[in-house]
């Protein structure tokens, strides 16, 4: 195990992370792009540029920089290839009220995943995405108390144990490179998604 503090928004920091990984292990077989933040849930006309930019920097640029560095290593290592798994979200498909920065970056992650899958074919690199809905983490604590719904009401939402997400990611990562789960949704069964809004 190797712990390397890094800022995913900074190319030099990401390059240092992957250089240290290569020095320690000689190769990379799986990248799980999991860094993510949110902005305050306010109407989009009240968002500041800094709030918008911070979410884009972490959620999208950070995922791209890490995928790019992993892609380079996977392309050049022997045997060639590996798997890049991006953390999408239910919001990659359907937004919540007042979630423009987060939703936009998660829609973009779906495009990045498809590009990785397409561009990686020639190099035995698989691109995957897991779309998670209401895993019980610090980021979703407010949901248990109540969050704004599309109809304007405030309602608590069910959450699920994070262990279910971890098992799903391990499954995706454990597949041989001849098989790929390109998109998987793991969500709290009773959360609003189908029919949201």
N, C-alpha and C positions, 0 to 999 in steps of 0.2 A: 504494500500500500504506500502511496505517495500523496501527500497533501501539498498543494501549491496554491497559495493565495494569488488570485488574479482578478483583474478588472476586465470583464468581457467586452467592454466598450472601447478598449484601447488596443490597437493592433500590436504594439510592442509587448504588452502584457500577455496577450493571447499567444503570440509567437514564443515568448519565454516559457509559458505553460507547456506548449507542445514540444519545445526543445528539451525541456526537463523530462517530459514523459518519454521521449525517444531515447534520451540518455539512460534513463532508469530501466526501461523495458524493451527497447529496441524496435517496437512496433505499436500500433494501435488497432484494435479489432472492433471496438464499439465506442461511439461517442453518444452520450445522451445529453442533448441540449436542453437544460432544465432551468436556466436562469430566467427570471421574469419578475416584473413589478407591475403595479397598477397606478393610476392617477386617481385623485379624488373623484367620487361619483357626483359630478356637477354637470349642468348643461354645457354643451360644447362651446357656447359663446362665452362662458365664464372661465374656460381653461386658459392657463397662461402658456406661452410658447415654451417656457422651460419645462412645464409639466408634460406637455406633448412630447417634447424632444427627449426627455429622460426615459419615457416609456419606449419610444422608438429605438433609442440607443441601446437599451438593455435587451428588449424583447426581440428586436429584428436585427439590428446591426451586430449585436453580440452573438446571436445564433449564426448569422452569416460568417462572421470572423472565425468562430470555432469550427463551423462546418468546412470552411475553406482550408484551415490549417490541417484538419483531420483528413480531408480529401487529398491534400498534397502528400501526407504521410502514407495513406492507404494506396495511393497510386504508385508510389515509388518503392514500397516495401516488397519483400519476397517471402512467402507468396503474397501476391498482390490482392488488395481488396479489404473490405470491412463493411461496417454498418453504421449509418448515422441516423439516430432517432431524435426527432424534434418533438418537444412538448408543445402541442397545439392547445386546444381548449374547445369546449362547447361553443365558445365565442368565435371560433374559426368558421362557424356555420350560421349562428344566430346571435345577434347582440343582446345585451341587457340595456335597460335605459341608462343614459349618461355614461357610456363606456367607449366613446369614440377612439381614444388612443389604444386601449387594450384590444378592442375588437379589430381595428385596422391592422395592428401588428400580427394578430393571430390569423387573420385572413391571408396576410402576406407570408406567414410561415407555411401555410398550405401550398402556396406557389413555390416557395423555396424547397419544400419537400419534393415536389414534382420535378423540379430542376435537378436536384441531387440524384433522384432515381433515374432520370433520363441521361444526364451527363455521366453518371457513374457506371452505366451499363458496360461500357467498353473497358472499364477498369475493375470489374467485379465489386463495385461499391453499391450497396443497397441503401435506398432512402426510405425512411419510415416516419410516421407521425402518430402520436397517441393524443387523442382529444379527451381531456379529463373534465368531468363535471362534478363539482362540489365534494372534492376530497377534503377530509377534515384536517386542515392545516391552519396556521395563523392567518393566512390570506382569506380564509372563508369563515372565520369565527363569527363575523357579523351576520352571516346567513342564518345561523341558529336563532338569533334574536329577531331578525326580520329585515328584509331588503325590499327595495322598490321593485314592483312588478310593472309590466307593460301597461296594465290597466290603471295605474296610478296608486294602487293599494300597496300597503306594506305587509309582507307575509314572511314568516319563517320558512326556510327551505331545508329539506333533509340533506344530511351529509353522509359520506361513507368513509370507512376506515382506509387510510392511506396504504395499508398493506395490500389491498386489492390492486391498486395502481402499480405498486412495486412488483407484484407477481406478473402483471401484464407486461411490464417493461422487460422483466427477466425472460418471459416467454419469447417476446419479439427478438431480444438479443441472442437467444440460444438457438434460433433457427440456422440451419446451414445456409450459405450464401446463394444457393440455388432456389431458395424460397424466401418470400418477403411478405410481411403484413404491411402493406403500404399505409393504410389508415385504420386505426382502431379507436372506438369510443368506449370509455369506461366511465360510468356515471352512477350517482345515487339513483336508484330505481324510480323513486317518486319525485325527483326534482322536476321542475318545469323545463322541458326542452322540446319534445314533440308537442306542437301546439303552443309554444311560448309566444305570448303576445296576442 
